[in-house]
């Protein structure tokens, strides 16, 4: 999960620079701050995955020359791939957070709910034909 948390932090950092984060994203961002040490590597990996790109702005000097900035110093934005990846990572992070916080596994809850639902449906089916 460490790699995914670093990747999630990277995408949140890029989104934070270009847009406002939602309250849940801010909460995630604060919890993931220790992964800032991996930020530089993750930005370049995200660029290779085409999850982030620069917005195309250039830096011009007083003399009119265009200077090339390093990729990290450019204005980075999330691409459609990056937005989808961010959503997937957020969902995975939230599921992991809930598992750690409450100590229950959502799969078990779903299984029990489906079992009770099937029993209720069978009972209703039998009542319908008996009455």
C-alpha positions as CSV (number, residue, x, y, z in Angstrom):
1,X,0.0,0.0,0.0
2,X,3.0,2.3,0.5
3,X,3.4,2.8,-3.3
4,X,-0.3,3.5,-3.8
5,X,-0.3,6.0,-0.9
6,X,2.7,7.8,-2.4
7,X,0.9,7.9,-5.8
8,X,-2.3,9.1,-4.1
9,X,-0.4,11.9,-2.4
10,X,1.2,12.9,-5.7
11,X,-2.1,13.1,-7.5
12,X,-3.7,15.1,-4.6
13,X,-0.7,17.5,-4.6
14,X,-1.1,18.1,-8.3
15,X,-4.9,18.6,-7.9
16,X,-4.3,20.9,-5.0
17,X,-2.1,23.2,-7.1
18,X,-4.6,23.5,-9.9
19,X,-8.0,23.1,-8.1
20,X,-9.4,23.1,-4.6
21,X,-9.6,19.9,-2.7
22,X,-12.8,18.6,-1.2
23,X,-13.0,18.2,2.5
24,X,-12.3,14.4,2.3
25,X,-9.4,15.0,-0.1
26,X,-7.9,17.6,2.4
27,X,-8.3,15.0,5.2
28,X,-6.5,12.4,3.0
29,X,-3.8,14.9,2.1
30,X,-3.1,15.7,5.7
31,X,-2.8,12.0,6.6
32,X,-0.6,11.3,3.6
33,X,1.9,14.2,4.2
34,X,4.6,11.7,5.4
35,X,4.7,10.4,1.8
36,X,5.9,13.8,0.6
37,X,9.4,12.4,0.5
38,X,8.4,10.2,-2.5
39,X,6.7,13.1,-4.3
40,X,9.4,13.8,-6.9
41,X,9.7,10.2,-8.0
42,X,5.9,9.8,-8.2
43,X,5.4,12.9,-10.3
44,X,7.7,11.5,-13.0
45,X,6.0,8.1,-12.7
46,X,2.6,9.8,-13.1
47,X,3.9,11.6,-16.1
48,X,5.0,8.3,-17.6
49,X,1.6,6.8,-17.0
50,X,0.1,10.0,-18.6
51,X,-1.8,10.8,-15.4
52,X,-0.4,14.3,-15.2
53,X,0.8,16.8,-17.7
54,X,1.8,20.4,-17.8
55,X,-0.7,23.0,-18.8
56,X,1.4,24.4,-21.6
57,X,2.5,27.7,-20.0
58,X,6.0,28.9,-20.8
59,X,8.4,31.2,-19.0
60,X,9.7,34.1,-21.0
61,X,12.6,36.4,-20.0
62,X,12.7,40.1,-20.4
63,X,14.7,39.6,-23.6
64,X,11.9,37.5,-25.0
65,X,13.7,34.1,-24.8
66,X,11.7,31.1,-23.7
67,X,13.2,29.2,-20.8
68,X,12.6,25.5,-20.3
69,X,11.5,24.6,-16.8
70,X,12.0,21.2,-15.2
71,X,8.8,19.1,-15.2
72,X,8.4,19.5,-11.5
73,X,8.3,23.3,-11.7
74,X,5.8,23.5,-14.4
75,X,2.1,24.0,-13.8
76,X,0.9,20.4,-13.6
77,X,-2.7,19.3,-14.1
78,X,-4.5,16.0,-13.9
79,X,-5.4,14.3,-17.2
80,X,-8.6,12.2,-17.6
81,X,-6.4,9.2,-16.8
82,X,-5.1,10.9,-13.7
83,X,-8.6,11.8,-12.6
84,X,-9.8,8.2,-13.0
85,X,-6.7,7.0,-11.2
86,X,-7.3,9.5,-8.4
87,X,-10.9,8.3,-7.9
88,X,-9.7,4.6,-7.8
89,X,-7.0,5.4,-5.3
90,X,-9.3,7.4,-3.1
91,X,-11.9,4.6,-3.0
92,X,-9.2,2.1,-2.1
93,X,-7.7,4.4,0.5
94,X,-11.1,5.0,2.1
95,X,-11.9,1.2,2.2
96,X,-8.5,0.6,3.9
97,X,-9.1,3.4,6.3
98,X,-12.6,2.1,7.2
99,X,-11.1,-1.4,7.8
100,X,-8.5,0.0,10.1
101,X,-10.8,2.4,11.9
102,X,-13.8,0.1,12.6
103,X,-12.2,-3.3,12.4
104,X,-14.9,-4.9,10.3
105,X,-14.6,-6.1,6.7
106,X,-17.2,-4.8,4.3
107,X,-17.3,-8.1,2.4
108,X,-18.5,-9.9,5.5
109,X,-21.2,-7.3,6.0
110,X,-22.3,-7.6,2.4
111,X,-22.4,-11.4,2.7
112,X,-24.5,-11.3,5.8
113,X,-26.9,-8.8,4.3
114,X,-27.3,-11.0,1.2
115,X,-27.9,-14.1,3.4
116,X,-30.6,-12.3,5.4
117,X,-32.1,-10.8,2.2
118,X,-32.3,-14.3,0.7
119,X,-34.0,-15.7,3.8
120,X,-36.6,-12.9,3.7
121,X,-37.3,-13.4,0.0
122,X,-37.8,-17.1,0.5
123,X,-40.1,-16.4,3.5
124,X,-42.1,-14.0,1.4
125,X,-42.2,-16.4,-1.5
126,X,-43.6,-19.2,0.8
127,X,-46.1,-16.8,2.4
128,X,-47.4,-15.8,-1.0
129,X,-48.1,-19.4,-2.1
130,X,-49.3,-20.6,1.4
131,X,-51.8,-17.7,1.8
